[in-house]
Amino acid sequence: MTVAIATAIGATLMLSGCIGDDNGLGGVGAQLGTLKVVATTTQVADFTREVAGDGASVTQLIQPNQSAHSYDPSAADLMALSKADILVQNGAGLEEWLDDAVEASGFSGVTVDSSTGIELDETDADHDEHAGETEAEHAEHTDEADDHGHDHAAGNPHIWTDPKNAEQMVETIMTALSTSYPAKAADFRANADAYIAKLTALDDWSRTNIDTVPEAERLFVSNHDAFSYFVDAYDIEYVGSVIPSFDDSAEPSAAEIDELVADIKATGTKAVFSETSLSPKTANTIAREAGVEVYSGDDALYGDSLGPAGSDGATYIAAQLHNVRMLLRSWGVEPTALPASLQE
């Protein structure tokens, strides 16, 4: 258990003496219209709000431009968890801090893993660790990891960057809310259908525009390895990342920086993309050494986090549209007009 969470436990216990439990019936309270949902990341919180409508209250733990990998829950977060009927997480090993937070808060509701049913991309570490294994040996190591409570078999957790995965996540969330609150199931279904239609329009618009670029010219360098599902979905060549890891807290070595600069020059990549939740310092350095443009500040991509209200990335769909527009700009392409369903 982290020091921050341990400290927050004491504050939570103090708060609990001041705040009454207005949902003492737990799951039964949901039938009275008081369904309380806690969502971890900015993306799953956005999905959950779209599905819930006015059928549930949604508390978002991670705020815009905060890291999902190294988040430290506050006393208020633990209090919200203690009173929640449902906890929605990204899953796929992203929220490594969550088990401690659940234990500290005493949460006893339903946990929803929104990565359920999504095939995970293997990370470089996974590939290196299991290279040369037979299928049976790989399965044995996966079972051992599960038995010891570790998620070593999990792949890249940034599943939401492919809108098709986002659709699956919305379906999973909708099913969980409907099961916990049957009286609102029809509303949850209608809300999910309407939102999935927008996700489909987003995917179609993105694909139509990206397909105008020859595959050999779809070159992409990002701040960290958070876009593997995105590049797979649209046949983009991922040249590399400033931080050679899907964990945004990692640091590149001098040799890794030199290798990325060489790859950028060799492939003819035209830009390096920073991310809104990360410092652009190293990305700026690499872009300068490679002699290419850097996209930072308002032009940075939304990776691990959505943006604050009023920003280009305030919602999942807005963030995806922003990211595709920036990539198209770096490739010298003017995007087409948005379909009516995506205009806000």
Contacts in CASP RR format, 6 or more apart in sequence:
PFRMAT RR
TARGET T0000
AUTHOR 0000-0000-0000
METHOD contacts of the structure
MODEL  1
MTVAIATAIGATLMLSGCIGDDNGLGGVGAQLGTLKVVATTTQVADFTRE
VAGDGASVTQLIQPNQSAHSYDPSAADLMALSKADILVQNGAGLEEWLDD
AVEASGFSGVTVDSSTGIELDETDADHDEHAGETEAEHAEHTDEADDHGH
DHAAGNPHIWTDPKNAEQMVETIMTALSTSYPAKAADFRANADAYIAKLT
ALDDWSRTNIDTVPEAERLFVSNHDAFSYFVDAYDIEYVGSVIPSFDDSA
EPSAAEIDELVADIKATGTKAVFSETSLSPKTANTIAREAGVEVYSGDDA
LYGDSLGPAGSDGATYIAAQLHNVRMLLRSWGVEPTALPASLQE
1 100 0 8 1.000
1 103 0 8 1.000
1 104 0 8 1.000
2 72 0 8 1.000
2 97 0 8 1.000
2 100 0 8 1.000
4 72 0 8 1.000
4 73 0 8 1.000
5 72 0 8 1.000
5 73 0 8 1.000
5 78 0 8 1.000
5 97 0 8 1.000
5 100 0 8 1.000
5 101 0 8 1.000
5 104 0 8 1.000
6 104 0 8 1.000
8 72 0 8 1.000
8 73 0 8 1.000
8 74 0 8 1.000
8 75 0 8 1.000
8 77 0 8 1.000
8 78 0 8 1.000
8 104 0 8 1.000
9 78 0 8 1.000
9 104 0 8 1.000
10 75 0 8 1.000
11 75 0 8 1.000
12 75 0 8 1.000
12 78 0 8 1.000
12 79 0 8 1.000
12 82 0 8 1.000
12 104 0 8 1.000
12 105 0 8 1.000
15 75 0 8 1.000
15 76 0 8 1.000
15 79 0 8 1.000
16 79 0 8 1.000
16 82 0 8 1.000
19 79 0 8 1.000
21 83 0 8 1.000
22 34 0 8 1.000
22 83 0 8 1.000
23 29 0 8 1.000
23 34 0 8 1.000
23 36 0 8 1.000
23 83 0 8 1.000
23 85 0 8 1.000
25 32 0 8 1.000
26 85 0 8 1.000
26 109 0 8 1.000
27 35 0 8 1.000
27 85 0 8 1.000
27 109 0 8 1.000
27 180 0 8 1.000
29 35 0 8 1.000
29 85 0 8 1.000
30 56 0 8 1.000
30 85 0 8 1.000
30 180 0 8 1.000
30 181 0 8 1.000
31 181 0 8 1.000
31 182 0 8 1.000
31 183 0 8 1.000
33 55 0 8 1.000
33 181 0 8 1.000
33 183 0 8 1.000
33 184 0 8 1.000
34 57 0 8 1.000
35 52 0 8 1.000
35 55 0 8 1.000
35 56 0 8 1.000
35 57 0 8 1.000
35 85 0 8 1.000
35 86 0 8 1.000
35 177 0 8 1.000
35 180 0 8 1.000
35 181 0 8 1.000
35 184 0 8 1.000
36 56 0 8 1.000
36 57 0 8 1.000
36 59 0 8 1.000
36 80 0 8 1.000
36 83 0 8 1.000
36 84 0 8 1.000
36 85 0 8 1.000
36 86 0 8 1.000
37 48 0 8 1.000
37 52 0 8 1.000
37 56 0 8 1.000
37 57 0 8 1.000
37 58 0 8 1.000
37 59 0 8 1.000
37 84 0 8 1.000
37 85 0 8 1.000
37 86 0 8 1.000
37 87 0 8 1.000
37 88 0 8 1.000
37 177 0 8 1.000
38 58 0 8 1.000
38 59 0 8 1.000
38 61 0 8 1.000
38 80 0 8 1.000
38 81 0 8 1.000
38 84 0 8 1.000
38 86 0 8 1.000
38 87 0 8 1.000
38 88 0 8 1.000
39 45 0 8 1.000
39 47 0 8 1.000
39 48 0 8 1.000
39 58 0 8 1.000
39 59 0 8 1.000
39 60 0 8 1.000
39 61 0 8 1.000
39 87 0 8 1.000
39 88 0 8 1.000
39 89 0 8 1.000
40 61 0 8 1.000
40 62 0 8 1.000
40 68 0 8 1.000
40 87 0 8 1.000
40 88 0 8 1.000
40 89 0 8 1.000
40 90 0 8 1.000
40 94 0 8 1.000
40 95 0 8 1.000
40 98 0 8 1.000
41 61 0 8 1.000
41 62 0 8 1.000
41 68 0 8 1.000
41 89 0 8 1.000
41 90 0 8 1.000
41 94 0 8 1.000
41 95 0 8 1.000
41 304 0 8 1.000
41 305 0 8 1.000
42 60 0 8 1.000
42 62 0 8 1.000
42 63 0 8 1.000
42 64 0 8 1.000
42 305 0 8 1.000
42 306 0 8 1.000
42 307 0 8 1.000
43 90 0 8 1.000
43 160 0 8 1.000
43 166 0 8 1.000
43 306 0 8 1.000
43 316 0 8 1.000
44 88 0 8 1.000
44 89 0 8 1.000
44 90 0 8 1.000
44 114 0 8 1.000
44 160 0 8 1.000
44 169 0 8 1.000
44 173 0 8 1.000
45 58 0 8 1.000
45 60 0 8 1.000
45 61 0 8 1.000
45 62 0 8 1.000
45 88 0 8 1.000
46 306 0 8 1.000
46 315 0 8 1.000
46 316 0 8 1.000
47 88 0 8 1.000
47 114 0 8 1.000
47 166 0 8 1.000
47 169 0 8 1.000
47 170 0 8 1.000
47 173 0 8 1.000
47 195 0 8 1.000
47 316 0 8 1.000
48 56 0 8 1.000
48 58 0 8 1.000
48 88 0 8 1.000
48 173 0 8 1.000
48 177 0 8 1.000
49 58 0 8 1.000
50 170 0 8 1.000
50 191 0 8 1.000
50 192 0 8 1.000
50 195 0 8 1.000
51 170 0 8 1.000
51 173 0 8 1.000
51 174 0 8 1.000
51 177 0 8 1.000
51 188 0 8 1.000
51 191 0 8 1.000
51 192 0 8 1.000
51 195 0 8 1.000
52 58 0 8 1.000
52 177 0 8 1.000
52 188 0 8 1.000
52 191 0 8 1.000
53 187 0 8 1.000
53 191 0 8 1.000
55 181 0 8 1.000
55 184 0 8 1.000
55 187 0 8 1.000
55 188 0 8 1.000
56 86 0 8 1.000
56 177 0 8 1.000
56 181 0 8 1.000
56 184 0 8 1.000
59 80 0 8 1.000
59 84 0 8 1.000
61 71 0 8 1.000
61 73 0 8 1.000
61 77 0 8 1.000
61 80 0 8 1.000
62 68 0 8 1.000
62 71 0 8 1.000
62 305 0 8 1.000
64 277 0 8 1.000
64 305 0 8 1.000
64 306 0 8 1.000
64 307 0 8 1.000
64 308 0 8 1.000
64 311 0 8 1.000
65 276 0 8 1.000
65 277 0 8 1.000
65 305 0 8 1.000
65 307 0 8 1.000
65 308 0 8 1.000
66 277 0 8 1.000
66 305 0 8 1.000
67 248 0 8 1.000
67 249 0 8 1.000
67 277 0 8 1.000
67 304 0 8 1.000
67 305 0 8 1.000
68 90 0 8 1.000
68 94 0 8 1.000
68 95 0 8 1.000
68 304 0 8 1.000
68 305 0 8 1.000
69 94 0 8 1.000
69 96 0 8 1.000
69 247 0 8 1.000
69 248 0 8 1.000
69 249 0 8 1.000
69 304 0 8 1.000
70 97 0 8 1.000
70 248 0 8 1.000
70 249 0 8 1.000
71 95 0 8 1.000
71 97 0 8 1.000
72 97 0 8 1.000
73 81 0 8 1.000
73 97 0 8 1.000
73 101 0 8 1.000
73 104 0 8 1.000
77 101 0 8 1.000
77 105 0 8 1.000
78 101 0 8 1.000
78 104 0 8 1.000
78 105 0 8 1.000
79 105 0 8 1.000
81 87 0 8 1.000
81 101 0 8 1.000
81 102 0 8 1.000
81 105 0 8 1.000
81 106 0 8 1.000
81 107 0 8 1.000
82 105 0 8 1.000
82 106 0 8 1.000
82 107 0 8 1.000
84 107 0 8 1.000
84 109 0 8 1.000
85 109 0 8 1.000
85 110 0 8 1.000
85 180 0 8 1.000
86 109 0 8 1.000
86 110 0 8 1.000
86 111 0 8 1.000
86 112 0 8 1.000
86 176 0 8 1.000
86 177 0 8 1.000
86 180 0 8 1.000
87 102 0 8 1.000
87 107 0 8 1.000
87 109 0 8 1.000
87 110 0 8 1.000
87 111 0 8 1.000
87 112 0 8 1.000
88 112 0 8 1.000
88 114 0 8 1.000
88 173 0 8 1.000
88 176 0 8 1.000
89 95 0 8 1.000
89 98 0 8 1.000
89 111 0 8 1.000
89 112 0 8 1.000
89 113 0 8 1.000
89 114 0 8 1.000
90 114 0 8 1.000
90 115 0 8 1.000
90 157 0 8 1.000
90 159 0 8 1.000
90 160 0 8 1.000
91 113 0 8 1.000
91 114 0 8 1.000
91 115 0 8 1.000
91 157 0 8 1.000
92 115 0 8 1.000
92 118 0 8 1.000
92 120 0 8 1.000
92 154 0 8 1.000
92 155 0 8 1.000
92 156 0 8 1.000
92 157 0 8 1.000
92 159 0 8 1.000
93 151 0 8 1.000
93 154 0 8 1.000
93 155 0 8 1.000
93 157 0 8 1.000
94 157 0 8 1.000
94 158 0 8 1.000
102 111 0 8 1.000
110 176 0 8 1.000
110 179 0 8 1.000
110 180 0 8 1.000
112 172 0 8 1.000
112 173 0 8 1.000
112 176 0 8 1.000
113 172 0 8 1.000
114 169 0 8 1.000
114 172 0 8 1.000
114 173 0 8 1.000
115 157 0 8 1.000
115 159 0 8 1.000
115 169 0 8 1.000
116 172 0 8 1.000
117 168 0 8 1.000
117 172 0 8 1.000
118 159 0 8 1.000
118 165 0 8 1.000
118 168 0 8 1.000
118 169 0 8 1.000
120 154 0 8 1.000
120 155 0 8 1.000
120 156 0 8 1.000
120 157 0 8 1.000
120 159 0 8 1.000
121 155 0 8 1.000
121 156 0 8 1.000
121 228 0 8 1.000
121 229 0 8 1.000
121 232 0 8 1.000
122 155 0 8 1.000
122 156 0 8 1.000
123 155 0 8 1.000
123 156 0 8 1.000
123 225 0 8 1.000
123 246 0 8 1.000
124 225 0 8 1.000
124 244 0 8 1.000
126 152 0 8 1.000
126 153 0 8 1.000
126 155 0 8 1.000
129 152 0 8 1.000
130 137 0 8 1.000
130 138 0 8 1.000
130 141 0 8 1.000
133 141 0 8 1.000
141 152 0 8 1.000
141 153 0 8 1.000
142 153 0 8 1.000
145 151 0 8 1.000
145 152 0 8 1.000
145 153 0 8 1.000
146 153 0 8 1.000
156 225 0 8 1.000
156 228 0 8 1.000
156 229 0 8 1.000
156 246 0 8 1.000
157 246 0 8 1.000
158 225 0 8 1.000
158 226 0 8 1.000
158 227 0 8 1.000
158 228 0 8 1.000
158 229 0 8 1.000
158 246 0 8 1.000
158 303 0 8 1.000
158 304 0 8 1.000
159 165 0 8 1.000
159 169 0 8 1.000
159 229 0 8 1.000
160 166 0 8 1.000
160 169 0 8 1.000
160 229 0 8 1.000
160 316 0 8 1.000
161 226 0 8 1.000
161 227 0 8 1.000
161 228 0 8 1.000
161 229 0 8 1.000
161 230 0 8 1.000
161 233 0 8 1.000
161 303 0 8 1.000
161 320 0 8 1.000
162 229 0 8 1.000
162 230 0 8 1.000
162 232 0 8 1.000
162 233 0 8 1.000
163 199 0 8 1.000
163 200 0 8 1.000
163 202 0 8 1.000
163 203 0 8 1.000
163 206 0 8 1.000
163 233 0 8 1.000
163 320 0 8 1.000
164 203 0 8 1.000
164 233 0 8 1.000
165 229 0 8 1.000
166 199 0 8 1.000
166 316 0 8 1.000
167 196 0 8 1.000
167 199 0 8 1.000
167 200 0 8 1.000
170 192 0 8 1.000
170 195 0 8 1.000
170 196 0 8 1.000
170 199 0 8 1.000
171 192 0 8 1.000
171 196 0 8 1.000
173 192 0 8 1.000
174 188 0 8 1.000
174 189 0 8 1.000
174 191 0 8 1.000
174 192 0 8 1.000
177 184 0 8 1.000
177 188 0 8 1.000
178 184 0 8 1.000
178 185 0 8 1.000
178 188 0 8 1.000
178 189 0 8 1.000
181 188 0 8 1.000
197 341 0 8 1.000
198 317 0 8 1.000
198 341 0 8 1.000
198 342 0 8 1.000
199 317 0 8 1.000
201 339 0 8 1.000
201 341 0 8 1.000
201 342 0 8 1.000
202 317 0 8 1.000
202 320 0 8 1.000
202 321 0 8 1.000
202 342 0 8 1.000
203 233 0 8 1.000
204 339 0 8 1.000
205 321 0 8 1.000
205 324 0 8 1.000
205 336 0 8 1.000
205 338 0 8 1.000
205 339 0 8 1.000
205 342 0 8 1.000
206 234 0 8 1.000
206 320 0 8 1.000
206 324 0 8 1.000
207 233 0 8 1.000
207 234 0 8 1.000
208 336 0 8 1.000
209 324 0 8 1.000
209 328 0 8 1.000
209 333 0 8 1.000
209 335 0 8 1.000
209 336 0 8 1.000
210 218 0 8 1.000
210 234 0 8 1.000
210 235 0 8 1.000
210 236 0 8 1.000
210 324 0 8 1.000
210 327 0 8 1.000
210 328 0 8 1.000
212 333 0 8 1.000
213 328 0 8 1.000
213 331 0 8 1.000
213 333 0 8 1.000
215 235 0 8 1.000
215 237 0 8 1.000
216 237 0 8 1.000
217 331 0 8 1.000
218 234 0 8 1.000
218 235 0 8 1.000
218 236 0 8 1.000
218 237 0 8 1.000
218 331 0 8 1.000
219 236 0 8 1.000
219 237 0 8 1.000
219 239 0 8 1.000
219 267 0 8 1.000
219 268 0 8 1.000
219 269 0 8 1.000
219 270 0 8 1.000
220 227 0 8 1.000
220 231 0 8 1.000
220 236 0 8 1.000
220 237 0 8 1.000
220 238 0 8 1.000
220 239 0 8 1.000
220 240 0 8 1.000
220 269 0 8 1.000
220 273 0 8 1.000
220 327 0 8 1.000
221 238 0 8 1.000
221 239 0 8 1.000
221 240 0 8 1.000
221 241 0 8 1.000
221 242 0 8 1.000
221 260 0 8 1.000
221 264 0 8 1.000
221 269 0 8 1.000
221 271 0 8 1.000
221 272 0 8 1.000
221 273 0 8 1.000
221 286 0 8 1.000
222 238 0 8 1.000
222 240 0 8 1.000
222 241 0 8 1.000
222 242 0 8 1.000
222 272 0 8 1.000
222 273 0 8 1.000
222 275 0 8 1.000
222 301 0 8 1.000
223 241 0 8 1.000
223 242 0 8 1.000
223 243 0 8 1.000
223 248 0 8 1.000
223 273 0 8 1.000
223 274 0 8 1.000
223 275 0 8 1.000
223 278 0 8 1.000
223 280 0 8 1.000
223 282 0 8 1.000
223 283 0 8 1.000
223 300 0 8 1.000
223 301 0 8 1.000
224 241 0 8 1.000
224 242 0 8 1.000
224 243 0 8 1.000
224 245 0 8 1.000
224 246 0 8 1.000
224 247 0 8 1.000
224 248 0 8 1.000
224 250 0 8 1.000
224 275 0 8 1.000
224 278 0 8 1.000
225 240 0 8 1.000
225 241 0 8 1.000
225 243 0 8 1.000
225 244 0 8 1.000
225 245 0 8 1.000
225 246 0 8 1.000
226 246 0 8 1.000
226 248 0 8 1.000
226 275 0 8 1.000
226 303 0 8 1.000
226 304 0 8 1.000
227 238 0 8 1.000
227 301 0 8 1.000
227 303 0 8 1.000
228 238 0 8 1.000
228 246 0 8 1.000
230 236 0 8 1.000
230 323 0 8 1.000
231 237 0 8 1.000
231 238 0 8 1.000
236 327 0 8 1.000
237 267 0 8 1.000
239 260 0 8 1.000
239 263 0 8 1.000
239 264 0 8 1.000
239 267 0 8 1.000
239 269 0 8 1.000
240 260 0 8 1.000
240 263 0 8 1.000
241 260 0 8 1.000
242 252 0 8 1.000
242 257 0 8 1.000
242 260 0 8 1.000
242 272 0 8 1.000
242 274 0 8 1.000
242 282 0 8 1.000
242 283 0 8 1.000
242 286 0 8 1.000
243 250 0 8 1.000
243 251 0 8 1.000
243 252 0 8 1.000
243 278 0 8 1.000
243 282 0 8 1.000
244 250 0 8 1.000
244 252 0 8 1.000
244 256 0 8 1.000
244 260 0 8 1.000
248 275 0 8 1.000
248 277 0 8 1.000
248 278 0 8 1.000
248 304 0 8 1.000
252 260 0 8 1.000
252 282 0 8 1.000
257 282 0 8 1.000
257 285 0 8 1.000
257 286 0 8 1.000
257 289 0 8 1.000
260 286 0 8 1.000
260 290 0 8 1.000
261 286 0 8 1.000
261 289 0 8 1.000
261 290 0 8 1.000
263 269 0 8 1.000
264 272 0 8 1.000
264 286 0 8 1.000
264 290 0 8 1.000
264 292 0 8 1.000
265 290 0 8 1.000
269 290 0 8 1.000
269 292 0 8 1.000
270 292 0 8 1.000
270 293 0 8 1.000
270 330 0 8 1.000
270 331 0 8 1.000
271 287 0 8 1.000
271 292 0 8 1.000
271 293 0 8 1.000
271 294 0 8 1.000
271 295 0 8 1.000
271 330 0 8 1.000
272 283 0 8 1.000
272 286 0 8 1.000
272 287 0 8 1.000
272 290 0 8 1.000
272 292 0 8 1.000
272 293 0 8 1.000
272 294 0 8 1.000
272 295 0 8 1.000
273 283 0 8 1.000
273 294 0 8 1.000
273 295 0 8 1.000
273 300 0 8 1.000
273 301 0 8 1.000
273 326 0 8 1.000
273 327 0 8 1.000
273 330 0 8 1.000
274 280 0 8 1.000
274 283 0 8 1.000
274 284 0 8 1.000
274 294 0 8 1.000
274 295 0 8 1.000
274 296 0 8 1.000
274 297 0 8 1.000
274 300 0 8 1.000
274 301 0 8 1.000
275 300 0 8 1.000
275 301 0 8 1.000
275 302 0 8 1.000
275 303 0 8 1.000
275 304 0 8 1.000
276 297 0 8 1.000
276 300 0 8 1.000
276 301 0 8 1.000
276 302 0 8 1.000
276 303 0 8 1.000
276 305 0 8 1.000
276 307 0 8 1.000
276 313 0 8 1.000
277 303 0 8 1.000
277 304 0 8 1.000
277 305 0 8 1.000
278 304 0 8 1.000
280 294 0 8 1.000
280 296 0 8 1.000
280 297 0 8 1.000
280 300 0 8 1.000
283 294 0 8 1.000
283 296 0 8 1.000
284 294 0 8 1.000
284 296 0 8 1.000
287 293 0 8 1.000
287 294 0 8 1.000
288 294 0 8 1.000
293 330 0 8 1.000
295 301 0 8 1.000
295 326 0 8 1.000
295 330 0 8 1.000
298 312 0 8 1.000
299 326 0 8 1.000
301 322 0 8 1.000
301 323 0 8 1.000
301 326 0 8 1.000
302 312 0 8 1.000
302 313 0 8 1.000
302 319 0 8 1.000
302 320 0 8 1.000
302 322 0 8 1.000
302 323 0 8 1.000
303 319 0 8 1.000
303 323 0 8 1.000
306 313 0 8 1.000
306 314 0 8 1.000
306 315 0 8 1.000
306 316 0 8 1.000
306 319 0 8 1.000
307 313 0 8 1.000
307 314 0 8 1.000
307 319 0 8 1.000
308 314 0 8 1.000
312 318 0 8 1.000
312 319 0 8 1.000
312 322 0 8 1.000
313 319 0 8 1.000
313 322 0 8 1.000
317 342 0 8 1.000
318 344 0 8 1.000
321 338 0 8 1.000
321 342 0 8 1.000
324 335 0 8 1.000
325 335 0 8 1.000
328 334 0 8 1.000
328 335 0 8 1.000
END
